Amino acid sequence: MSQYRFLLPGLFAALLLPAASSHARTLAATPPMGWNSWDAYGLTINEAQFKANARVLATLRRYGWKYVVIDEGWYMANPSGKTLAEKNYQWNRNGLLIPAPDRFPSAANGAGFKPLADWVHAHGLKFGIHIVRGIPRQVVEANLPIAGTSFHAADAADKTSPCPWDPGNWGVKDNAAGQAYYDSMMKLYASWGVDFIKVDCIANNPYRPTEIRQIAEAIRKSGRPMVLSLSPGPTARAHAAEVAKYAQMWRISNDHWDVWNPVHKPGQGEFPFGLKDAFDRLGEWAPYAGPGHWPDADMLPWGWLGPHPGWGSARQSRETQTEQRTEFTLWAMARSPLILGANLTRLDDFTRSLITNRTVIGIDQKSVASGPALMPLSTATPLPWRAWYARTGGYHPKTYLAVFNLSDSSGQWDIPWMAFHLPGGSYAVYDIWNHKRVPKAKMLHVELPPHGCALFRIK
């Protein structure tokens, strides 16, 4: 074993995390699973389109898919507008954003998202929305009153901390007025029946720990359990303990899209984040995953991404079927939240076969430990493969092994069992993707196509 090392630093990093509270376990004992509108609709989704996708997700509920989330822009009367004035944000008399009634008819007459959330719940699903942290600039300009207090919007606004990539909001001050604004916001969402809140421009670029804490406190005061998801990434690992204290999931990369190894433009950082880079990123975060706190590798950009995806033109996912299978296997082995990005109304047979695979979903949902395998201590060139292990709990625990080919060429390797934290000896395995038994051997032999993966269960 001296010839092998851990791929991820900080073997005992998980010890730095706070213990998940019973409240957090209730919210996210396992990685959240569901669907988000951004990859297919960007800012543009309307009520009819949302319901059409939710109806499909309801047919998949028995596989674990349950959260349906409306991403950014639900409060814009004209999401295709170029300026704030053209986008025409909608808010109530207390400066809280409300659904645009022309796009969400059930929200008319002050109903907000309650009728839609009730409809979602009637289908056995959970309802979620996206917000950008902060307070709308136009609300601050009008200095609207904060509900239930003597404060006004100007008392809460932090004009030194706008979102650098979204011009709609000012930040919120770490003061009584700021807390009151978030309290009123979460009280409203709770009255609508919201179960999941994705908050953007808060986990990175910039990191806003004061607003994370305020939002988490406001959710607690609301009396309704709501999963708190932080975005975008990359969240710094130095902040792992802090985000895990307040949120149930947080993004570990910039927006992930349907690319293997993108060329990044100057000034764009790691946007878009490709699949090839996710292997080591997830490896670094593996020690921090557990009940109530899940590093989030972002949505799964499969199937039809249209009619108005959040990035690029409408298209069938650029990921090959091999890459999609690799991605699903990696996300499951790493215990990432599983959030679908496809337009579910145009669900293709291959995507359906992935998202109904109980074995792979079970790895994501039932594993109690997982992480990268031990890697050779020294090599002349960067290794073209990565490997992971995962173990489930309960009365009949299972051990799973996965191997991934990061190369653009086919490859074959013989990997010692000890790399997967197994005692020496010989093992038989079951090849999950190819549905076949592999006889007992002293090493695990794998042959993979470019960007391919193999997934095994120890017999």
N, C-alpha and C positions, 0 to 999 in steps of 0.2 A: 504494500500500500504506500510505501514511501515514494514510489514513482508517480503518485497521483496527488493532486491538490484540489481544493474546492474552487470552482469557477467564481463563486460569489464571495466577496469579503465579508467579514463580520459574522461568523457562524452563529454567534450568540446575540445577534442584533435584536432578535425577537424579545429578549429579556428586557429591552429598553422600553417596550411598549406598555401602556397601561392595560390592566386587565379589562376585558370587555365587560361592561355593566350588563345587568339583566335587561335593561332598557335597550341597549345596543343589540344584544342577542335577539330580543324580540323582533327588532327591525331587520336585522341582517345576520342571522345565525349562519347562513350560507351565502355565497356570492349572489347578489341580485341578478335576476334574469328577466329580460323583457325586450321591448322595442322602443326606438326613439326615431322621431320624424326627420332629423337633420340630414341624414345621408341621402334621403330620397326627395325631400320637400324643401330643405333650407328654411327660409323665413316664411314660406308661402302657404303652409297647410291650412285647410279650412275644416269645418266640422264634418262635412260629408266625407271628405278624404280620411280624416282621422277615424271616423266610425268604421269605414270600410276596412281599414287596416286592423282595427281593434277586433272586428268580427273574425278575421282570420286568426289573430293571436288567440282568441278565445277557444278556437278548435285545437290549439296546441297547448292549452293550459295543463293538460295531464302530463306533459313532459317537463313542466316546471316554469314555462314562460308566463309571466303574470303582470309585469309593469308595462303600461303604455304611457309614453312620455311625449308631450308636445314641447318641442325645442323652441329656440329663440323666435321672437317676433309675433306671438299670438295677440299682442296688444297694439299692433300696427294696423291701421285701417288700410294703408297702402304700402305693403312691404317692398314693392319694387321702386319706391321713391328714392331719390338720390340724397335728399337732405332730411334733417329731422322734421322740418315743417311738412315736407312732402310725405314722409312716412306716417305722420299724423298719429302719434301715440295717443292711446286712450287711458284716462285715469279718472278716479272718482274725486269727490270733493275734498278728500283727505290726502290726495296726491299718490294714491296707490294704483298701480297699473291694473287694468281690467281688460277682459277679452274684447276684441273688436267685433261689435255685434253683426256687421255685414258679413264677416267670415264665420262667426260662431253665433247663429241665430238664437240658440237656446240661452245665450248670455244676456239677451235683451232685458230691459226694464230692471236692471240692477241685480239680476240673478247670478251674474258671474259664471264660474265654471261648475256651480253646484249641480244643475241639471245634467251636464255632461258627465261629471264624476259619478252621479247616481246611476246613470246609464252604464258606465264602465263597471261599477260595482255589481250591478244586476247581471252582468255577463261573467262574474267571477274573477274579475281582473282588478288591478290596482292602478290608480290614476296619478300621473306625474306631470310637472311643468318645469320649464327652464326659466331662470332669470339671470340678468347681469347684476352683480352686486351694486349697491348704491341707490341713489335717489335721482329721479329724472331731472335734468337741468331746467326744463321748462316749469316743473313743479317748484323748484327752488326760486326761479325768477318770479313766479306768482306768489311765493311765500305762503303756500297753503297750510292750513292747520293740521297738526298731527292728531289723529283720532284719540279721544279720551284724555287729552292732556292740554296744558297751556302752551306747549311748544309749537313752533312753526318750522316749515321745511328749512329755512335758512339757519336755524339753530342746529340742525342735524347734518347739514351738508359739509363735506370736507372737499373744498375746491383745490386742495393741493394733491389730491389722489383720484383723478379721473381714470377711467379705463383707457389705456393708450390706443387700443384698437377698436373701441366702440364709443362713439361720441355721444351716446344718449344720456349717460348718468355722471353725476359727481359721486365721489366716495361718501362714506358715512363716518362721522366723527365718533371717537371712542368717548362718548359722554352720555349723560342721561337722555338728551334729546335723540341722539343716534339710536340708543337702545329702544327708546319709545317708538321710533319709526319702524324698526324691525319687529318690535312686539306687535304693532298694529298690522303689519304686513302678514306675519305668520298667523295671527288671530283670524284675519280674513281668509287665508288659504285653508286653515283648519275648518272654518265654517263652510267652505266649498266642498270639503272632503278630499283634499289633496293628500296623497300617500308618499310622494317622492318629489324632492326638490333638487334640481341640478342648478348650482350657483356658479356662474362663470366669472372670469377675470378676478379670481380670488386665490387660487392655488399657486399661481405663478404669473409673472408679468402683469402686475406685481403680486407678490405674496402678501396677503392682508390678514394676519392672524387676529387682529382686533375684530374685524368684521366676521370672520369665521366663528369666533367665540360669541359675538352678539347674536348671530343668526341661530347658532345652536341653543343659546339661552332662550331666544324668542320661540323656537320650536318647543322647548321644554315647557315654557309658560302657556303655550297654546293648548296643552292638554291632549294633543293628537300625535300619535307616533308618525313621524315622517322621515324617510330615509334622506340623509343629506349627502349629496354627491358634489364634490368640488372639482372645478375645471378652470383653465386648461392645465396642461403639464408643460414641461416636466416639473412636478413637485420635487423639491430638493429632499434627499434622504435625511438631511440634517433636521428636517421638520417632521419626520415620520411620527414621532411620539405625540407631537402637538396636534397634527391633523387627525390621528387615530383617536385622540381624546374627544374630539368634537364631531367628526364625520364618520359615516359608515363606508364611504368609498371616495377615492381621490385619484385623479389622473396622473399617470407616471410618464406621459409623453405629450408632445404637442398633438394636434389632430392627426389621427391615423386614417389613411385612405388606402385605396386599392392599388398599391404600388409595392413592388418588392424592394427595390433599392434606389430611391429617387435621387436626382441631382438637385441640390438645394440652391435656390437663388440667393445672392448676397442680401443680407438683412432679414432673411426669413427664418433664420435659425434652423431648427429641425423640421419645419413645416414643408411639405407633408411628411409625416413619420411613416417610414416603410416597414414592411414585415420583417425584413432581414435584421434590422436593428432591435426588434422586439425581444429576440432570444436573450441577449445579454442584459437588456434593461429589466426584463421580468426576473432574470436570475438575481440581479442586484436587490430586487424588492421582495424576493421569496420569503425571507425571514419575518417580514412584517405582515403577512397575510394570516388572518384568523377570524373567528367569530366576532362580528361587529366592526371589523376594519379590514377593508379589501383594497389593495393597490389595483387600479383600474387601467387596463391596457387599451381602453376605448372601444368604440362600436365595431361591429363586424360588417365591413362594407361589401356585402355579397349581393347577388341577384341583380334586379333592376334598380339602378340608382337614378330615379327620375320620378316626376317630370322636371323638378328644379333642385338638383342636389346642392348641398352647401358648398361644394367645390367642383368646378368644371361643368361640362355639359352632360345632359342626360345620357345614360349609357348602361349597358350590361357591365357588371363588375369586370375590371381589367385583370383581376386575379384569376389564374387558371384554376381548374378543379383541383389539381394537385396542391396548389398554394392554399386554396380554401380549406382543404382537409388538413394541411399542415397548421394553418392558423387556428383552426378549431381545436386541434390536438394540443397545441401550445397553450392556448388560453385555458383549456380545461386542466392541463397538468399544473399550470401556474395558479389555479384557483382565482382567475380574474372574473369579475362580473361579466356576464354574457348578455350583451345588448345588441339586438339585431338592427341593421341599418337599411335593409332591403325594403322596397315597396312590396308589401306583403300581398297586395292585390294582383301582382304579377309574379307570384312565387314559382320558380322553376323546379323541376323534379329533383335536380341534384341538391339545391339548397334545402329543399324539404327533407331530403334523405339525411342531411347533416343535422338539422335542428330537431329531428325526431329520433336521433341515435341515443337511446337510453344509456348505453354503456359509457359513451364519452361525456354526456351530461352528468352521469353519476360520478365520474371522476372529479369533475368540477365541484359538485354539490356534496359529495360524501367523504372526500379525502380529509384526513386530519393532519397530514404532513405531506409536504412536497418540496421539491427543489431541484436544482441542477445536479447532475451526476458529478462524481470526481473526474477530473480531466488530467491527461498526462502532464507531468511536472514541467517538462521542457520539450519544445519542438522547434524545428528549424524554421517553419513557416506557420502562420496562423492556421488553426485547425479548421477544416471545412465542415465539421459536424458539431452538433451539440446533443446532449442527452439529459433526460430528466427522469426522476422517479416520483411516484405518488403512492401513498398508503391510505386506505380507508380504515375506519374504526368499526366498532360494533362487535357482535358475536362471531361474525365470519369476515374478518379483515382480508383485504386483497391488496396485492402489490402490483403496480403498473409501471412499465418502463416505456419510454419514448425516445426515439433517435431521429434527428433532423439533419437533412443535407442542406447546408447553406450555400453550396457551390452551384455554379451554372453548368456543371458536368455531373454525370452519374458517378456514383461512388459505392464502394463496399468496404466494410470494416468489421473487425472482430474486437469486441469490447469485453473486458473482464467483468465478471459479475460484481466484483468488489467496487467497481466504479459506481454501481447503483446502491452502495451501502449494504450489500448482501454478503453473508459469510462465504468463504471459498467453497468450491465444490462444483457440482454439475446441476443444471436446472433445465426443465422443460417449460416451454411457454406456449401461450395461445396467441396467434397473430390476429388482432382484432379487426383491422381493416380488410385483411384478405381471408378471414374466416377459416383459418386452418391451424392445426396443431403442429408445433415444431418440436422434434425429438430432443431429449436431454443432451446437453453439450457442456463443455467446460468453459466456453465463451459464447457471447451472444453475437451471432453473425447477421449482419444486415446488408442488403443491397438496395440502394435508393436512387430514384431518378433525380434530376436537378430540382431543388426546392422541395423535395419529397420528404415523407416521414414514415416511420414505422411505429406501431403501438402494440405493446404486448402485455399480457397478464401472466404472472408467474403461476404455473400449475402446481 
